[in-house]
Amino acid sequence: MEMMSVVRPLETFVPARAAGQRDVLSLALPPMPLLKVAFVSVGVRGRMAVTRWCHIPKVEIAAVCDVSKEVAEEVARHVEQLGKPRPKVYWGETAYLELCQQQGINLVYVCTDWMSHVPIAIHAMEQGRSVAVEVPAALTLKDIWRLVDTAEQTRQHCMMLENAVYDRFEIAVCQMVREGLLGELVHVEGGYAHPIGNRWTPWRMEYSRLNAGDVYPTHSIGPVCRLLDIHRTDRMYYLTAMQTNAFLGAEMYQVVMGKACDSFANGDQNSTMIRTAKGKTILIQHNVMTPRPYSRMFQAVGTAGYAAKYPVPEVLLSPEMAAKVGIEMEDNKLSLNASQIESLLNHYAPSFPSETIALAKELDARGGMSYFMDLRLAQCLQQGLPLDMDVYDLAEWCCIAELSKRSIEYGSMPVMIPDFVHRTPLSDKEKI
């Protein structure tokens, strides 16, 4: 029988490194025992971040910045009310330029809208500051490469604030995988099903009107890339994407924007499939339009076990793996009961004092994952350790937006995912 020809994925541009420029894998900076943090944009999300950081030991809130003087001043007073020294206040559209000149700042924490993340992050790194940027950090491959190049040239940390990585269930399953409890992973899934409803902002709605594909992929892709150890022991090779029509998009646009639109590019449901160099697969989904329960669709499928968080936590283990962790299974049954799952999570989740867990949950209604993300970032910087998530994680997770759009525009054609670390094409051996 004649073999069918294989369609080669669409190529993506990979710029060469400048002379003398090298990667920042495992980058570690000198310890910062008293960590001085500055915040750019302190609206609702930014203020929540400032509050969390006020509860992290050995941290000084050095500066706050917002387009609104009133908002910035109010947050500065809030810092004082929490028992911290009053931070310096900046305001205006370009006030971050002055903020980044302030002496002693170690970390610039960016909570602005999506479209302004990149210029702020680049300027901060050029001024010798490490940067933490809200999700998604960048929306185009051009901007992603600018962030990668700037991080490599300045030798500064550039981390995206993907809090889903620090969810208790996700982080426990990641540790199970690292210890081989699920065998070898063959497939993982993630997603973002979250009807936005009356929380739409005009800039986000306009972006969705103009762009097909998974425009908000990082909650989906981040935790599952951690499971597969992407750009460390495996790498994403190519993706293919498909979406539904925009059954609700134009209607929602009129509600939010107060005017009609002739076309709406973003489908109600988007699905992106990714193949890795080691022959494993990733499925991520995005839906913020239709009424459905919140879900990040987290699943890990291994040769010896399975774990999923939604709609309810599930864990299945082979008899051998169950025996390895001291779990007695009923005959011919692989599923763990709720008590066994909780025991397993307690064993593999990070160990924090009960006071820290209670504080995290008080400061973040989503189980404390944002606080744990910030706490871990602070500890790494204070101790001079590499960060859990680097600029290459940022690049790989953000690039899904443009590449899924490209795949859809070409009839769901496969599209190459750049190797942001090595900047080399896959070898023939890797493609098998």
N, C-alpha and C positions, 0 to 999 in steps of 0.2 A: 504494500500500500504506500502511495506517495505521501510523504510528510508535508503537513501544512507549513507554510512560511510563517515566521514569527514577526509580528509588527514591532519595529524598533521604536522605543519611546521617543517622544519629542525632546530634543536637546534643550538644556537651559544654560544660560551664560554663566561661566565661572571665571572671574577676573584673576589674573596672576597676582601673587604677592609682590609687593615692592621689594627692592633690594634691601636686605638686612632685616626685613620683617619676618617674624616667626609667630607660631601659634601660642595661645595662652592656656593650653590644657594644663590643669592642675596649678594654675597661677595662685601664688600665695604672696601677700604683701606683708610688710613688717607689722607686728602686732599693734593694735590701737586700744590700749587698756581703757582709756576714757573715750568712748566713741561719740563723735560730734556729728549729728545728723541734721540736714536741712531739707525742708519739704517744699516742693513746688506744686501749687494748687491745693488749697485746704478747704474745698467744699465738703460735701457730705462724706465722700470716700476718703479724702485727704484728712479730714478731721478725725475720722475713726482710726486712721493709721497713726496720727499724732498721739491720740489717746493710748493706743497700744504701746507705742514706744516710750511713753512716760512711765510705763510699768515694767520696763526692762532694766535690770541693774547696769550700772556703770555707763549710762547713756545720757548725753546732754542734747536737748533740742536747741540747736544753735541758731536756726533761722526758720521763718515761715514766709511763704510768698503766695500771693494770689492776685488776680486781676483786680479784685475788689479790696480797697483799703479797709473797709468796714469788716469784711470777712477775715482778713489777715489779722487785724487788731483783736477781733473777738477770739480767734484761736490762740493768739499769744496770751490773752488773759486766761483762757482755759488751761494753758500749760502752767501758769502761775497758780491757779486754783488747785492743780494736782500736785503742788509742792515742788515744782521745778523752777529754776531761774527763768526769767522772762527771755524768750528768744528775740533776736533782731527781726524786724518786720520790713518786708518789701512788698510793693504793690505795683500793678501795671502790666500791660501785655508783654513787655520785654524785661521785667524786673529780675527774672532769673539770671540775666547776664551779670547784673551787679551782685546778686546772691552768690554766684559761683566764684566771685573775687574775694569773698570774705575769708579772712585768715582762719586756719585751723579746721575747716570743714573736712570731714573724712568721706561722708556719704551723702549724695543727693538723691532724694526719694521722690519720684515723679508720679503725680496722680492727675495729670491733665487729661483732656480728651485724646482719643487715638491719634488724631492727625498731627498733634504737636509733640508727641513723644520724642521723635528722632532728633530734631534740632536741639532740644534741651539736653538730651542724653549726650549727644556729641560734644556740645559746648562744655558740659560738666567734665567729661573725660579729658578734653583738651586743657582744662584748667587743673588737671591733676587730681580729680575727684573720682571715686568709685560711684557707680550709679545703680539704682534699683528702679525699674520701670514697670508701671502697671500694664496689664494685658489688654490687647495685644501690643507688644512693644513697637512693632513696625508692620506695615501693610503691603509693602512691595519688595520684590527682590533687590531692587536698587538701594532702597533704604536699609534693608537687612545687611547687605554687603558693606554699606557705609558704617554701620554699627560694628560689624566684625572687624573691619580694617582699623577703625579708630581704637577699639579695645586692644588690638594687637600692637598698634603703633604707640599708644600711650602706656601700655602695660597696666591698665586699670580694669577692675571688675565691672562687668555690665551684665546684670542679672535681671531677668523678667520675674515679676511678682506673681508666679503661678501657685496660688494657695492650695489647689486641689491635690498637689503632690504631697501635702502635709496632712491630708485627711487620715484619721486613725485607721480606717479599714484599708485604704490604698497603701499606706506606708507599711502596715503589717503584712499585707499580701506580698509587697515588694521584698520584704525580708524573708518570707517563706520561699519565694522564688530563688533568692540568692543562696539559700541553704538547701535547695534542691527538693523541697517538699512536694512540689507539683510536677516533678520530673523535668523534662525539657519543654519549655513553652513552644507551642506551635502557632498559636493565634491569640490575639488580644483585641479587646473592643473598648471604645470610649465614646462619649457623646455629650451633647448639651441640648437637652429638651427643657425649655424654660420660657413659657409664654410671658413676654415682656409686658403686655397689657398697657396700663396707663403710665408705665415707667419709660416709655420711648422718649429719647431726646431728639430734637430736629437733626443734629449732625449725624447721629447714628442711623436715623431713618433715611436720610439722603444718601448715605453711603450704601445702604442696602438696596436702594432704588437703582443705583448705578452699577452694582457689582454682583455677578453670579458667584456661586461657590460657597464654601464654608468660610464665612467672614469672621468667625469667632471660634477658632479651632483649639485654643490652647488648653482649656479645661478638659477637652476630649483627649488630645494627643499627649499632653504632658505626662500624666501618670502612667500611661501604657508604654511610652518610650522609656521611662525609667525601668519598667519591668523587663524590657528587651535590651537594656544597657546600650541604647543607641549612641553612636559615635565613640563608644568605648570598646565594645567587643562585637558589635554588629552595626549596620548602617542602613538607612532607608534607601531603596534603590529607585523605585518609581511608584507613581500613583495613577489611579483613574477615578474620575468623579462623575456623579450623575445627580440631577435634582428634578423635583417635580415642577410643574408650572407654579406661578405665583397666584394661587387661588385667593389668598387673602391680602397679598402685599399692597395692591393698589387701593383697596378699601381701607387698610390700616393707614396708608400714606395720607389719604384724604382726611382721616380723623386727626392725625398728629399735625399735619402741615397746613390744614385748612384750605387745600386746593387739590384738584384732580391731577393725575399723571397718566400719560398715554401708555407707558410701559414700565414694568417693574422687573428688574433683572434677577433679583434673588428669589429662588424658589422657596416654597414653604418648608420643604424637607430636602436636605442635602445629605448625600452619602458618599464618602471617600474611602476607597480601598487602597492599601499600600502594601507592597512587597518589599521585604528586606533582602540584603545581600545573602543572608543565610537561608533564604527560602521560607521565611515566616511571614504571616500576614497580619495586617492591622485594619480594622474597620472603625471609622469614626463617623458620627452623624451630628447634624445640626438642625434644630427646629425651634424657632422662637415665635412662631405665628399661631399654630393650631393649639386648641385647649387640650392639655395632657399633663400628667403628673411630672413634677420636676425629676430629672434623671440625668446622671452622667454615664449611665450604661456601662459601668466598669466591669470588665470580664477578663479573666486569665484562663486560657485553655492549655493544659499541659499533658504530657504523656502519662503522668501518674496522678493527676488531680485537676481540680477546677475550682475557681473562686469567682463570685459575682456579688456586687453590692445591691443592685436594684432589680426589682422593686423591694425585695427583702434580701438580707445577707444569706448567701448559700456557699457551702464548701463541700466538695466531694474529694475523697482521698482513696487511693488504692489501699487494700489491706496492709501491704508492706509499709506504706508511708504512715498510715494510721498507727501501726504498731511502733514505728520509729518515734512518734511523739506521745506514746502511751495512751492512745485512744482505743477503747474497745468498741468494735463495730459489730452490729447484728449480722447474722449470716446473710450473705448475698446483698448487703446494703452498703452503698458507698457514701450516702449523704450523712453529714453530721447534723445533730440536732442543735437547737439554739444555744443550749448550755455548753456543748462541746465547741461550737464556733466562738463563743465568748471567751472560753478558756484559751483557745488557740490565739485569738486576737490579743489577749492579755500577755501571752508569752512572747509574741513577736512584735507588738507595738513598742515604740520607744518608752522607756521608763522615766516618768517625771514625778516629782513629789505631788501629793494630792492637792496641796495649796496651789501649785502651778497649773494643774489641770482645771481646778475650779476657777482660777483667774482667767485662763484662756477662754473658757466657756462663757464667762461673764462678759468678756470684751468682744467676743465673736459668737454670734448665735448659731453659726454653722459648725458647732462642735469645737471651736477654738483653732481651726487650721490656720487662719491668718496670723494669729498670735504666735503659734509655733513656727510659722515661716519667718516672721520677723525676729523671734528669739534666736532661731538657728542662724540667721544671717548675721545678727549682732555678735553671737558667740564666735563665729568663724572669723569675722573681722577683728574682734578683740584679741583672739588667740593667734592670729596670723595663719589661719588654715585656708585651703582652697574652699570655695563655696560649693554647696550641693548642686547648684544649677549654674552653668557658665554661659558665655555669650553664644556658644554653638547650640546649646539647648534652645536658647531664645530663637536663633536663626532657623533651626529645624522645625520648631513648633509654629512659628509665624509664617514660614514660607508656604504652608498648606493653603493659606487664603488665596494667594495669587496662582499657585499651581493648580488648585482645584478649579478655579475660574478658567484657566487656560484649557484644562482637560474638557470641561463642559463646552466651551466655545468651539472645540474641535471634535464634537460628537463623542465625548467620553474617551478620547484617545489617551493612551498612557503617556505620562510626562515624567522625565527624569527629575529626581530630587538631587540638588547639588550636594557634593561632599564639602561641607563648609570648613572642615578641619584640614584635610589633606589637599583639597582642590585638585584631585586627580580622578580620572574616569575609572569605573569598575574594570578590573581585569576580566579576561574571559573566564578564568577560574571562578571568580566571585559571582559571575552571572548565572552559573549553573544552579 
